[in-house]
Amino acid sequence: MFRSQTSHLCILGLIIFLRVRRTHQENPLQCGIPQISKTELIVQGEDTAPGAWPWHVAIYHRKGRSDNYACGGTLISEQFVLTAAHCTINPQNRYQLANSRIFVRLGVHNLNVLNTQSLQQHEIYKIHKPNNFTGLDFRNDIAILELNTLARFNDYVQPACVSISDSLTGQQGTVIGWGVTEDDVISPILKSAGMPVIDSITCLTSNRAVFGETLDRGIFCAGFLNGTNVCNGDSGGGIFFQVDNAWYLGGIVSYSQKRDDNSNLCQTNSFGAFTNVRAYLPWISSVTNLTFHKVDDILTEDDLRPDFGRCEAKEADPSTVYPNLLPRNCGSYTPNRIIRGSKADVFEFAWMAIVKYNVDPGKEFDNFCTGTLINKRYVLTSAHCVKSSKMPIKVRLGEHTIGEDRDCNGEGADKECAPPVRDYGIECIIRHQKYSPRSRLHNIALIRLDRDVQFDDHIQPICLPVTESLMSHSPEKYIVSGWGVTEQDRHSKVLLKAVVIPAERSSCQSWMDVAGWKLDASQLCVGEVDGADACRGDGGGPLGYSARFNGLRFVQFGIVSYGSGCGVLPSIYTNVAYYMPWIRANMKP
């Protein structure tokens, strides 16, 4: 089951399930907690204990007088099961199966030996699928089975949790199913296996022919290249992540690579593709009337109050003239440097700031955001970089190569070195008062440093679009810079840069529709499919290019906000010009 990938079978689309409740219930439904204790995580597709995964569902197809196990699924409430859309169609002719041709069994552990004390069987009242699922490929491969009768919760039947947590790349999940084993036979005993979520570029590089056409925001990859993977029979099942003793569903098994012998068996040593449940939460909520909670949203601001102060964000008053605290001597720019190579030169982006978090000593750069110095006291970044569960403690300026004592260009007589880096404390943080992690809107923040910055060759402010002409300026290309994620899913130690092209807003909106988001005037859509992307940058980093302002200077037009990762699809940037009134209103001398 967990060894190879199949072209027909769904692999989990990861999204952490948190609390699920029916909106008419007074108390939230407890979810994601097995009532029967189980052993530690199993990583090589070994047998599970009865009741260890009480939300896993067996989906059957009726054909004549026979009932055949077809797919897995996940119980998310007493009435709804999440599975793959391709599990609801006839595999021979790709036609939709009638509701009466499908039923589910809950509380099943051994497919060959049904325990009447734990077993529940339910008919299907209605099959819900996205309107844009065609059955011709694995796009939008998700379905909701609405049960004809309500599930009865007990030790062997419980719902999984559902949440809208952010990217799971690099996290270890657990896949559940009765898939094909190493001996190419369906396992009658429910199995589990630990698998990491793989970044998009690694997945695409492993097999562009298999993953290139469908890998987008609605799909992600997981697994190993050592033979441990989801396989035939796993379709529709889930991948789960443990948070505070509760299990959250991350995705739905969708597809993987076929073998070369034209069989429908999965290919050993290949990743699997999962429907990303997070991308479909608005649709799921509209069908089920369930409310989904994000893990971060459960923590209040007071739960994780930082040691430094919080400046209250102010609305920009159109009738007020705010002082311009942004310097005219900014964005020092050398044109022929920008286009050369993917590694930035020392001094090239002297406004880059590293936003550091309170992590273990020696690992201070394993997790960070970026920002830009905009005057002697303020750094501009993304709101998601300064949320309550992820508060920075310091800002570093003048960095180029992380870990190097001195950053230098050239060799010998031509060698030119920068002064040492400087770390600054944080006086307070101003996050946009309307920032919404759910909609991704207003993803902008200011960090006020604890003292004035002394400018030097390696520490300079960037220009912002302060004039009407700059606010309306639309460059034909941009530069994104940062210590971006590499193919090994780790930050680069060297400052990187990449040229990116603006995307058509209509095509950008088409892929955002899947996630239930709207492209707002406060956002820029930049990048190409299979092109350079903000994986070269980091959250909070700058999107800019040269423009006429007191000469030719480098102007920041966007802030890295979010995207599908590494050129798979365009990325979304906060439109700095849109927020210039807010920036001015929230700065002080």
Secondary structure, DSSP 8 states (H G I E B T S, - for coil): --SEE-SSS-EEE------EEETT-SS-B--S--SS---S---SSEE--TTSSTTEEEEEEEETTEEEEEEEEEE-SSSEEEE-GGGGB-TTT--B--GGGEEEEES-SBSSS--TTT-EEEEEEEEE--TT--SSSSTT--EEEEESS----BTTB---B-------TT-EEEEEE--B-TTSSB-SB-EEEEEEEE-HHHHHHH-HHHHTTT-STTEEEE--SSS----TT-TT-EEEEEETTEEEEEEEEEEE-B-TTS-SSBEES--EEEEEGGGGHHHHHHHH-EEE--HHHHS-GGGG--SSEE-------TT------S-SS-----HHHHTS-SB--TTTTTTEEEEEE---TT-TTSSEEEEEE-SSSEEEE-GGGG-TTS-EEEEEES-SBTT-SS-EESSGGG-EE----EEE-EEEEEE-TT--TTT--S--EEEEESS----BTTB---B---SHHHHT---S-EEEEES-B-TTSSB-SB-EEEEE-B--HHHHHHHHHHHT----TTEEEE--TTS--GGGS-TT-EEEEEEESSSEEEEEEEEEEEESSTTSS-EEEEETGGGHHHHHHT---
